[in-house]
Amino acid sequence: MRLTVFNGSPRGKKSNSKIVLDSFLEGFEANAGNSYELFYLNRLKDTEDNVKAFAQAEHVLLIHPLYTDAMPGMVMNFFEGLKPLCDRMGNTDIGFIVQSGFGEAAHSRYVARYHQKLATRLGCPYLGTVIKGNCEPLRKKPQSYRKVLEDFRHLGQAFGETGRFDEALVHKLAGPEKFPAWMRLIIQLVPKIIGNPLWDDQLKENGVFDERFAQPYVRTADS
């Protein structure tokens, strides 16, 4: 199988998406004769070449992070570039992987529905969307994700054998659709008590830690 892969993370080669993808592709290539080409959508100057690669592909896999229940703008830019291929005869099948910092799979269902609609408009057989949450710490603590990355390796190996996602592994990786009420309460309380080192560090790196509780769009009596 020849697979054309697109990494839609703005972080490119330093992304959580790349770490997940590396494990998937390791499993994929464990099948004799399988090969892949990898393209990075954060290279906007290469959009035309990326669209051409899609047009010539036999099978496509696209991975991207979840940005507020949607995809990064650069991924949408790529999707819009595919418009001339809509309903073209012989378009490739396409599958997706979405990773995010959210723990509930429900957050990614919206973009998964968009994926399916996109595939329909392009006339591409839709292979499904693999969802994996809680991935934001992955770059800093990959050792804590050993079992998750092993699951992605198995997923890639099965995909390389059948051209389909293993439904049992897809279900396992998605995790809980929604947290129970007691867990949501704990998630809300813990950052208020001990803070959130992962996000706090990123806020400090970007110089906005002091504005972390800002609500610029909330209406006030004076507005």
C-alpha positions in Angstrom: 0.0 0.0 0.0 1.2 3.5 -0.9 -0.1 6.1 1.7 0.0 9.8 1.3 0.1 11.5 4.7 -0.6 15.1 5.7 0.4 16.5 9.1 -1.9 19.5 9.8 -0.3 20.7 13.0 1.0 24.3 13.1 3.9 22.9 15.2 5.0 20.7 12.3 7.9 18.4 13.1 7.7 19.4 16.8 4.1 18.5 17.3 2.1 16.0 19.3 0.6 15.0 15.9 4.0 13.9 14.7 4.7 11.7 17.7 1.3 10.0 17.2 1.9 9.7 13.5 5.4 8.2 14.0 3.9 5.3 15.9 1.1 4.8 13.4 3.5 4.8 10.5 5.9 2.4 12.3 3.1 -0.1 12.4 2.0 0.7 8.9 5.5 0.0 7.5 5.7 -3.3 9.5 3.8 -4.8 6.6 6.1 -5.7 3.7 5.8 -3.5 0.7 4.0 -0.6 2.4 5.4 2.9 1.9 4.3 6.5 2.6 5.0 10.1 1.7 4.7 12.8 4.4 3.7 16.4 3.9 3.4 19.3 6.4 0.6 21.7 5.9 2.2 24.4 8.0 4.4 25.1 5.0 1.8 27.3 3.4 4.0 28.1 0.4 3.7 24.4 -0.5 -0.1 24.3 -0.6 -0.2 23.9 -4.3 2.2 21.0 -4.1 0.2 19.4 -1.3 -3.0 19.6 -3.3 -1.1 18.0 -6.2 0.1 15.2 -3.9 -3.5 14.6 -2.8 -4.7 14.4 -6.4 -2.1 11.8 -7.2 -2.5 9.7 -4.0 -3.7 6.1 -3.8 -4.7 6.4 -0.1 -4.7 9.5 2.2 -4.3 9.9 5.9 -4.6 13.4 7.5 -3.8 14.1 11.1 -4.4 17.4 12.9 -5.0 18.8 16.4 -8.3 20.1 17.6 -8.6 23.8 17.8 -11.8 24.9 19.6 -13.9 22.0 18.2 -12.5 22.6 14.7 -9.3 22.3 12.6 -6.4 24.8 12.4 -6.8 27.5 9.8 -3.9 26.1 7.7 -5.8 22.8 7.4 -8.9 24.6 6.2 -6.7 26.4 3.7 -5.6 23.0 2.4 -9.2 21.8 2.3 -10.3 24.8 0.3 -7.4 24.1 -2.2 -9.0 20.7 -2.9 -12.2 22.3 -4.3 -11.2 21.6 -8.0 -11.1 17.9 -7.1 -14.7 17.7 -6.0 -16.5 14.7 -7.6 -13.5 13.9 -9.8 -13.6 10.3 -10.9 -11.3 8.0 -9.0 -10.6 10.2 -5.9 -8.6 8.5 -3.2 -10.1 7.1 0.0 -9.3 9.3 3.1 -9.0 8.7 6.8 -8.3 11.2 9.6 -6.7 11.3 13.1 -7.6 14.1 15.5 -5.6 14.6 18.7 -6.4 17.2 21.3 -5.8 18.3 24.9 -9.5 17.6 25.8 -10.2 14.4 27.7 -13.7 13.8 26.3 -14.2 12.4 22.8 -17.4 14.5 22.5 -15.2 17.6 21.7 -13.9 16.0 18.5 -17.2 14.7 17.1 -18.0 18.0 15.5 -14.9 18.0 13.4 -15.3 14.3 12.6 -18.7 15.1 11.1 -17.0 17.8 9.0 -14.4 15.2 7.8 -17.2 12.9 6.7 -19.0 15.8 4.9 -15.7 16.8 3.2 -15.1 13.3 2.0 -18.6 13.2 0.5 -18.2 16.5 -1.3 -14.9 15.3 -2.7 -16.3 12.0 -3.8 -13.7 10.2 -1.6 -14.6 7.0 0.3 -14.5 8.0 4.0 -12.5 5.6 6.2 -13.4 7.3 9.5 -11.8 9.6 12.1 -9.7 8.3 14.9 -10.0 10.5 18.0 -7.5 10.7 20.9 -7.7 13.2 23.7 -5.4 14.2 26.6 -2.4 14.6 24.2 -1.1 18.0 25.1 1.5 16.7 27.6 2.7 14.2 25.0 5.7 16.2 23.8 7.1 16.8 27.3 6.2 13.3 28.8 6.2 10.8 26.0 7.2 8.0 28.4 3.8 8.4 30.1 2.1 7.6 26.7 3.9 4.3 26.0 0.7 2.3 25.9 -1.2 4.9 23.8 1.6 5.0 21.3 1.7 1.2 21.2 -2.0 1.2 20.4 -1.3 3.6 17.5 1.4 1.3 16.3 -1.1 -1.6 16.3 -3.7 0.7 14.6 -1.2 1.5 11.8 -0.2 -2.1 11.4 -3.9 -3.2 11.0 -4.5 -0.3 8.6 -1.5 -1.4 6.6 -3.0 -4.9 6.3 -6.6 -4.0 5.6 -6.8 -0.4 4.5 -9.3 0.2 7.3 -9.1 1.4 10.9 -9.5 -1.3 13.5 -12.9 -0.4 15.2 -11.9 -1.9 18.6 -8.7 0.2 18.7 -10.6 3.3 17.5 -13.1 2.9 20.4 -10.3 2.3 22.9 -8.3 5.3 21.8 -11.3 7.6 21.9 -11.8 7.1 25.7 -14.8 8.4 27.5 -17.4 10.3 25.4 -18.1 12.5 28.4 -16.8 12.5 32.0 -19.3 11.7 34.7 -20.5 14.7 36.8 -18.2 14.0 39.8 -15.1 14.0 37.5 -16.1 17.2 35.8 -16.4 18.8 39.3 -12.9 17.6 40.2 -11.5 18.9 36.9 -13.0 22.3 37.7 -11.8 22.5 41.3 -8.2 21.1 41.0 -6.8 24.0 38.9 -8.3 26.5 41.3 -6.6 24.8 44.2 -3.2 23.8 42.9 -3.1 25.5 39.5 -2.4 23.9 36.1 1.4 23.7 35.6 1.1 22.6 31.9 -1.0 25.5 30.8 0.4 28.0 33.2 3.9 27.4 31.8 2.7 28.0 28.3 0.8 31.2 29.4 4.0 32.5 31.1 6.1 31.6 28.0 3.7 33.8 25.9 3.6 36.6 28.5 -0.1 36.4 29.2 -0.2 34.6 32.6 -1.5 37.7 34.4 -4.4 37.9 31.9 -5.4 34.3 32.2 -8.8 35.1 33.7 -9.6 37.9 31.2 -13.1 37.9 29.6 -12.9 40.6 26.9 -16.2 39.7 25.3 -18.3 39.6 28.5 -20.9 42.3 28.5 -20.7 44.7 31.5 -23.1 47.4 32.8 -20.9 50.0 30.9 -20.9 48.1 27.6 
